[in-house]
Amino acid sequence: MNIIKYPNREEWKKLLDRPTLNLEKLRRTVVDILKDIRKNGDKAVMEYEEKFDNTSLSSLEVSEKEFDEAEKSINNNLKEAINTALKNIQTFHSSQKFIGEKVTTTQGVTCWQKSVAIEKVGLYIPGGTAPLFSTVLMLATPAKIAGCKEIVLCSPPDKDGKINPAILYAAKTAGVNRIFKAGGVQAIGAMAYGTESIPKVYKIFGPGNQYVMAAKQEVSLHDVAIDMPAGPSEVTVLADETANTSFVASDLLSQAEHGVDSQAILITTSPELLDNVKSEVGKQLVLLPRKEITEKSLSHSKLILVKNIDEAIDMVNEYAPEHLIIETKNYMQLAERIVNAGSVFLGPFTPESAGDYASGTNHTLPTNGYAKAYSGVNLDSFVRKITFQEITKEGIRNLGPTIETMAANELLDAHKNAVSIRLKESIYSI
């Protein structure tokens, strides 16, 4: 990991850069694939599956037989864990249900909102180096609670043309309607445009690598809504001299193992902790099965020593991490000062892994600094708020003159007239 001590604020922007691919080349590749999917549908999807996932498919949709086989192959401990996590996620997201109340803004003028589920949603579940069945729960659960009628899921198959059984079990348990064998850019394109097999959806959810993120942004320009530009995973640990060295090292490694383009950052006020964490990361790393992936991620991860806790907070808010762990003596007070983060984990016994799996909060979060403007996935992500208003005769008499004045001063006479004729009618019909 890279060690940086007492950087000047002018250095922060460069220091906090995320690892990126050649964006121009990446976008050209993505656009070419999307054009092919739009034009050739299932045929193109299958060709890209053969090219990128090394599997030859005769059909894209997962069959009932495959669901049954998956359920039988899952051991009871994993089923129990999935069901426990599902229950906690349901509990947390159910608490977010919107209750619209009618509000009288002026006597005779009533306004309100109604929450309506997005009818067709598409979920993308990465399955490359790790089968993220936990992401199925994070996306399908709020979609089901919201009342989405059609929940479609795409995930890359293995070389045998099979989707990981835990992904299939989680999907069926959480209420997904249909599942398709498609990964990467081709999956995003298929859900955005629709193919012979894969239905077009109204909004696409789910994390992925930089190609997936670029594809989501591209299709969102004209064809479909997306949850957020969620790309490679990242974590920042904010720690002081009271932090547990082993805990901090394990948290950094837990994110670094996601993928070679993930990033882990420690921001600390303690020189001793920084040195100890560097040593501990090395000790824990050699024991990890995903050591090679993790090492590549650590090559652009950082241990940063700052002058004081105020500077540490400022740096966190500037970076706007997807995940933030605060392990300090006064973590609850510091949490109040965090304004840019996707999800925050407080205290020594709250690992980011808890949010990834089973505490109940959602782990589909904004990355790459987008936490400055985006929220993580929640129940509201799967609904629309439609506004309603009703104006009585009394209401148009009370509010009408205000509308007339404003419309006249914007030089929109037809707007004014739509009110004026109603005002006359309301007066004459008293």
Sequence and secondary structure as in RCSB ss.txt:
>XXXX:A:sequence
MNIIKYPNREEWKKLLDRPTLNLEKLRRTVVDILKDIRKNGDKAVMEYEEKFDNTSLSSLEVSEKEFDEAEKSIN
NNLKEAINTALKNIQTFHSSQKFIGEKVTTTQGVTCWQKSVAIEKVGLYIPGGTAPLFSTVLMLATPAKIAGCKE
IVLCSPPDKDGKINPAILYAAKTAGVNRIFKAGGVQAIGAMAYGTESIPKVYKIFGPGNQYVMAAKQEVSLHDVA
IDMPAGPSEVTVLADETANTSFVASDLLSQAEHGVDSQAILITTSPELLDNVKSEVGKQLVLLPRKEITEKSLSH
SKLILVKNIDEAIDMVNEYAPEHLIIETKNYMQLAERIVNAGSVFLGPFTPESAGDYASGTNHTLPTNGYAKAYS
GVNLDSFVRKITFQEITKEGIRNLGPTIETMAANELLDAHKNAVSIRLKESIYSI
>XXXX:A:secstr
 EEEES  GGGHHHHT      HHHHHHHHHHHHHHHHHHHHHHHHHHHHHHS    S  B  HHHHHHHHHHS 
HHHHHHHHHHHHHHHHHHHTT      EEEETTEEEEEEEEE SEEEEE   SSS  HHHHHHHHHHHHHHT SE
EEEEE   TTS   HHHHHHHHHHT  EEEE  HHHHHHHHHH  SSS   SEEE    HHHHHHHHHHTTTT E
ES    S EEEEEE TTS HHHHHHHHHHHHTT TT EEEEEES HHHHHHHHHHHHHHHTT TTHHHHHHHHTT
 EEEE SSHHHHHHHHHHH  SEEEEESTTHHHHHTT  S SEEEESTT  HHHHHHTSSS      TTGGGT  
   GGGGEEEEEEEEE HHHHHHHHHHHHHHHHHTT HHHHHHHHHHHHHHHHT 
